[in-house]
Amino acid sequence: MSSVSVVTLAKGRPAHLRNVLRGLQMQTQPPAELIVAVMQDAPYDLPEVSFPVRQILVPGTELPLAAARNRGVRLAMGDAVVFLDVDCIPAPELVGDYAHALGELDGLLMGEVMHLPASATDEPWGFEGFAAVAERHSDRRGPPASGIEICNDYRCFWSLNFAIRRSTFLAAGGFDERYTGYGGEDTDFGKSLDRQGIPIAWMKGGLAYHQHHTHHMPPIHHLDSVVRNAELFEAKWGYRTMGHWLYAFKVMGLIDDTPDRPIRILRRPNEADLLLTGQRSHEPYTNSASVIRHIEAQAAQTSAETAPA
């Protein structure tokens, strides 16, 4: 690939976005441009860099993630497009790694992601410091030892940090813009690529460092959109996606997801739910699996305590 555009989706988090720019400024292969799909009312005040930066406003009352990605690709001038979430700082070789790998495989490539604790992006700021404290997510598999490894399960697609040839993305139809808010649009895209025979693969390299921010996992703060998008996926493909999140919501008593019926929201998340699922400042990432194990243990203990003697 001779040229690579980078597309970042952003709402709030100006400090995170400035760190993305800082990382892109240090690339061994400079990007052709950065396109910031701005999902808020006004563009960002950004520092000057040595490559073009274009901000495009993408309206929507909820996070228009699918529409923002599609619009970014349509406006991109690069042969390839790298998608980086606004909280992901690209390591210096990221653009070059993707350019090389997309020359070998016409498909969707997922680079490495390492997670940073809260203080990691304080000064002195640098990749040597990031590497010393970053951790790999325990719920996500690591990259291959070298090269490219095809994933035969479309559900492996993770949209934090990925790349694809622009022509391939457009020919595949892009993301389904009926998905709004958080959750499901990336799994739907992976499913669509799988149906079209477009490979999804992990790769060694393409490293990005995920910046710490307040988050909940499972994402109870996005309860409504996860439920709505799971039902949209079911209407389209015949079954629900995000099953691990729906299971957690069910065990927490937030929903009733009886099969063959619409999902019912039974109650809103409360302070205890937010405390249980929230990321702490010392934690580099949140972990749905550990929360689910905790909830199941609590439920088992409650059941034992209330069982008749």
C-alpha positions as CSV (number, residue, x, y, z in Angstrom):
1,M,0.0,0.0,0.0
2,S,1.6,3.3,-1.1
3,S,-0.5,5.6,1.1
4,V,-2.4,5.2,4.4
5,S,-5.1,7.4,5.8
6,V,-5.9,7.2,9.5
7,V,-9.5,7.7,10.7
8,T,-10.2,8.4,14.3
9,L,-13.7,8.7,15.8
10,A,-13.9,11.3,18.6
11,K,-16.4,12.7,21.1
12,G,-14.9,14.6,24.0
13,R,-11.5,13.3,25.3
14,P,-9.4,16.1,23.7
15,A,-6.3,15.1,25.7
16,H,-6.6,11.6,24.2
17,L,-6.9,13.0,20.7
18,R,-3.8,15.1,21.2
19,N,-1.9,12.0,22.2
20,V,-3.1,10.3,19.0
21,L,-1.7,13.2,17.0
22,R,1.6,13.0,19.0
23,G,1.9,9.3,18.2
24,L,1.2,9.9,14.5
25,Q,3.8,12.6,14.4
26,M,6.4,10.1,15.4
27,Q,5.6,7.5,12.7
28,T,8.4,5.8,10.7
29,Q,6.0,6.0,7.7
30,P,4.0,9.2,8.0
31,P,0.2,8.9,7.4
32,A,-1.2,10.5,4.2
33,E,-3.6,12.3,6.5
34,L,-5.6,12.0,9.7
35,I,-9.4,12.3,9.4
36,V,-11.2,13.0,12.7
37,A,-14.8,12.1,12.6
38,V,-16.2,14.5,15.2
39,M,-19.3,13.2,16.9
40,Q,-20.0,16.4,18.8
41,D,-21.2,19.9,18.0
42,A,-17.9,21.6,17.4
43,P,-14.5,20.6,16.0
44,Y,-11.4,20.3,18.2
45,D,-8.6,22.8,18.8
46,L,-5.6,20.7,17.7
47,P,-1.9,21.4,17.5
48,E,-0.1,21.8,14.2
49,V,1.5,18.6,12.8
50,S,3.5,17.7,9.7
51,F,0.6,15.8,7.9
52,P,-2.9,17.0,6.9
53,V,-5.6,16.8,9.5
54,R,-9.3,17.1,8.5
55,Q,-12.1,17.3,10.9
56,I,-15.6,16.2,9.7
57,L,-18.7,16.7,11.7
58,V,-20.9,13.6,12.0
59,P,-24.2,14.4,13.6
60,G,-26.3,12.1,15.7
61,T,-27.9,12.2,19.2
62,E,-26.3,8.8,20.0
63,L,-22.8,7.7,19.0
64,P,-23.0,7.3,15.2
65,L,-20.0,5.0,15.1
66,A,-21.0,3.1,11.9
67,A,-21.8,6.3,10.0
68,A,-18.7,8.0,11.2
69,R,-16.4,5.2,10.0
70,N,-18.2,5.1,6.6
71,R,-17.9,8.8,6.1
72,G,-14.3,8.8,7.0
73,V,-13.4,6.1,4.4
74,R,-15.4,7.8,1.7
75,L,-13.4,11.0,2.2
76,A,-10.0,9.3,2.7
77,M,-7.4,9.8,0.0
78,G,-5.2,6.9,1.0
79,D,-5.0,3.5,-0.6
80,A,-5.5,2.0,2.8
81,V,-7.4,3.1,5.9
82,V,-6.3,2.6,9.5
83,F,-9.0,3.0,12.1
84,L,-7.8,4.0,15.6
85,D,-10.1,4.7,18.5
86,V,-9.5,8.1,20.0
87,D,-8.0,6.5,23.1
88,C,-5.4,4.5,21.1
89,I,-1.9,6.0,20.7
90,P,-0.1,4.5,17.7
91,A,3.4,3.1,18.2
92,P,5.9,4.5,15.8
93,E,5.8,1.6,13.4
94,L,2.0,1.2,13.2
95,V,1.3,2.9,9.9
96,G,4.3,1.2,8.2
97,D,3.3,-2.2,9.7
98,Y,-0.2,-1.9,8.3
99,A,1.0,-0.6,4.9
100,H,3.3,-3.6,4.6
101,A,0.8,-6.2,5.8
102,L,-2.0,-4.9,3.5
103,G,0.3,-5.4,0.6
104,E,0.4,-9.1,1.5
105,L,-3.3,-9.7,2.4
106,D,-6.4,-8.1,1.0
107,G,-8.6,-8.3,4.1
108,L,-9.2,-6.8,7.5
109,L,-6.1,-6.7,9.7
110,M,-6.1,-6.3,13.5
111,G,-2.9,-4.9,15.1
112,E,-1.8,-5.3,18.6
113,V,-3.4,-3.4,21.6
114,M,-1.7,-2.9,24.9
115,H,-3.5,-1.2,27.8
116,L,-2.1,1.6,29.9
117,P,-2.8,2.6,33.6
118,A,-4.1,6.0,34.4
119,S,-0.7,7.8,34.9
120,A,1.1,6.4,31.9
121,T,0.5,9.4,29.6
122,D,1.8,11.9,32.2
123,E,5.2,13.5,31.4
124,P,7.7,12.3,30.7
125,W,5.7,10.9,27.7
126,G,7.3,8.2,25.6
127,F,6.9,4.7,24.1
128,E,9.7,3.2,26.3
129,G,7.6,4.2,29.4
130,F,4.4,2.9,27.8
131,A,6.0,-0.5,27.0
132,A,7.2,-0.8,30.6
133,V,3.7,-0.5,32.2
134,A,1.3,-1.7,29.5
135,E,-0.6,-4.9,29.8
136,R,-2.4,-7.2,27.4
137,H,-6.1,-7.7,27.9
138,S,-6.8,-11.0,29.5
139,D,-10.0,-11.5,27.5
140,R,-8.4,-11.0,24.2
141,R,-5.9,-13.3,22.4
142,G,-2.5,-12.0,21.6
143,P,-1.0,-11.5,18.2
144,P,0.8,-14.3,16.3
145,A,4.5,-14.7,16.9
146,S,5.1,-13.3,13.5
147,G,3.4,-12.3,10.3
148,I,-0.4,-12.7,9.7
149,E,-2.8,-15.3,11.1
150,I,-6.3,-15.7,9.6
151,C,-9.1,-15.8,12.1
152,N,-11.9,-18.2,11.1
153,D,-14.4,-16.8,13.6
154,Y,-15.8,-13.3,12.5
155,R,-16.5,-12.6,16.2
156,C,-12.8,-12.0,16.8
157,F,-13.0,-8.6,15.1
158,W,-12.2,-5.9,17.5
159,S,-12.6,-2.3,16.2
160,L,-10.1,-0.5,18.5
161,N,-7.3,-0.8,16.0
162,F,-7.6,-2.2,12.5
163,A,-6.9,-1.5,8.9
164,I,-8.3,-2.4,5.5
165,R,-7.7,-1.4,1.9
166,R,-10.1,1.5,1.0
167,S,-11.3,-0.2,-2.1
168,T,-12.1,-3.4,-0.2
169,F,-14.0,-1.5,2.5
170,L,-16.1,0.3,-0.1
171,A,-16.8,-2.8,-2.2
172,A,-17.9,-4.6,1.0
173,G,-20.5,-2.0,1.7
174,G,-19.0,-0.6,4.9
175,F,-20.7,-0.6,8.3
176,D,-24.5,-0.9,8.7
177,E,-25.6,2.7,9.7
178,R,-28.7,1.4,11.4
179,Y,-26.5,0.6,14.4
180,T,-26.3,3.7,16.6
181,G,-24.9,4.0,20.1
182,Y,-22.5,1.5,21.6
183,G,-22.2,-2.1,20.6
184,G,-22.8,-4.6,17.8
185,E,-21.9,-2.6,14.7
186,D,-18.4,-4.1,14.6
187,T,-19.6,-7.6,15.0
188,D,-22.1,-7.0,12.2
189,F,-19.3,-5.7,10.0
190,G,-17.2,-8.8,10.7
191,K,-20.2,-11.1,9.9
192,S,-20.7,-9.2,6.6
193,L,-17.1,-9.6,5.7
194,D,-17.2,-13.3,6.5
195,R,-20.3,-13.8,4.3
196,Q,-18.5,-12.1,1.5
197,G,-15.3,-14.2,1.9
198,I,-13.1,-11.3,2.9
199,P,-10.5,-12.6,5.4
200,I,-10.2,-11.2,9.0
201,A,-6.7,-11.6,10.5
202,W,-4.5,-10.8,13.4
203,M,-1.0,-9.5,12.7
204,K,2.2,-9.1,14.5
205,G,2.8,-5.3,14.8
206,G,0.5,-2.4,14.2
207,L,0.8,-1.7,17.9
208,A,-1.4,0.8,19.7
209,Y,-1.5,1.8,23.3
210,H,-5.0,2.1,24.8
211,Q,-5.2,5.1,27.1
212,H,-7.0,4.8,30.5
213,H,-10.4,6.4,30.8
214,T,-13.5,5.8,32.9
215,H,-15.4,2.9,31.5
216,H,-17.7,0.0,32.5
217,M,-17.5,-3.6,31.4
218,P,-19.9,-5.1,30.9
219,P,-21.1,-1.7,29.5
220,I,-24.1,-1.1,31.7
221,H,-23.8,2.6,30.9
222,H,-24.8,1.7,27.3
223,L,-27.6,-0.7,28.3
224,D,-30.2,0.7,25.9
225,S,-28.0,0.7,22.8
226,V,-26.6,-2.8,23.5
227,V,-30.1,-4.2,23.8
228,R,-31.4,-2.3,20.7
229,N,-28.4,-3.3,18.6
230,A,-28.5,-6.9,19.7
231,E,-32.1,-7.1,18.5
232,L,-31.2,-5.4,15.2
233,F,-28.5,-8.0,14.7
234,E,-31.0,-10.8,15.5
235,A,-33.5,-9.4,12.9
236,K,-30.7,-9.3,10.3
237,W,-28.9,-12.5,11.0
238,G,-31.3,-14.7,12.9
239,Y,-29.6,-14.7,16.3
240,R,-28.4,-12.2,18.9
241,T,-24.8,-10.9,19.3
242,M,-23.0,-9.6,22.4
243,G,-24.2,-12.6,24.3
244,H,-21.7,-12.3,27.1
245,W,-22.9,-8.8,27.8
246,L,-26.5,-9.8,27.6
247,Y,-25.8,-12.7,30.0
248,A,-24.1,-10.3,32.5
249,F,-27.1,-7.9,32.2
250,K,-29.4,-10.9,32.9
251,V,-27.5,-12.2,35.9
252,M,-27.4,-8.6,37.3
253,G,-31.2,-8.4,37.0
254,L,-31.1,-5.6,34.4
255,I,-32.9,-7.5,31.6
256,D,-35.1,-10.4,30.6
257,D,-33.6,-11.9,27.4
258,T,-36.0,-14.9,27.0
259,P,-35.4,-16.3,23.5
260,D,-38.0,-15.6,20.8
261,R,-39.2,-12.5,22.7
262,P,-38.1,-8.9,22.6
263,I,-35.5,-8.2,25.3
264,R,-37.1,-6.4,28.3
265,I,-35.2,-3.9,30.4
266,L,-36.3,-4.6,33.9
267,R,-34.4,-1.8,35.8
268,R,-31.8,0.9,35.4
269,P,-28.2,0.4,36.6
270,N,-27.7,1.7,40.1
271,E,-24.7,3.0,42.0
272,A,-23.8,-0.6,43.2
273,D,-23.8,-1.8,39.6
274,L,-21.6,1.1,38.4
275,L,-19.2,0.5,41.3
276,L,-19.0,-3.2,40.4
277,T,-18.4,-2.8,36.7
278,G,-16.3,0.4,36.7
279,Q,-12.6,0.6,35.9
280,R,-10.4,1.7,38.8
281,S,-7.5,4.1,38.3
282,H,-4.9,1.4,38.9
283,E,-6.5,-1.0,36.4
284,P,-5.2,-0.8,32.8
285,Y,-8.5,-2.3,31.5
286,T,-11.9,-3.6,32.5
287,N,-12.8,-7.2,32.4
288,S,-16.3,-8.6,31.7
289,A,-15.3,-12.2,32.6
290,S,-14.1,-11.3,36.1
291,V,-17.3,-9.3,36.8
292,I,-19.5,-12.2,35.6
293,R,-17.6,-14.6,37.8
294,H,-18.1,-12.2,40.8
295,I,-21.9,-11.9,40.0
296,E,-22.3,-15.6,39.7
297,A,-20.5,-16.2,43.0
298,Q,-22.7,-13.7,44.7
299,A,-25.8,-15.3,43.2
300,A,-24.7,-18.8,44.3
301,Q,-24.1,-17.5,47.9
302,T,-27.4,-15.8,48.0
303,S,-29.2,-18.9,46.8
304,A,-27.4,-21.1,49.4
305,E,-28.3,-18.7,52.2
306,T,-32.0,-18.6,51.2
307,A,-32.4,-22.3,50.5
308,P,-34.7,-24.1,53.0
309,A,-32.8,-26.1,55.6
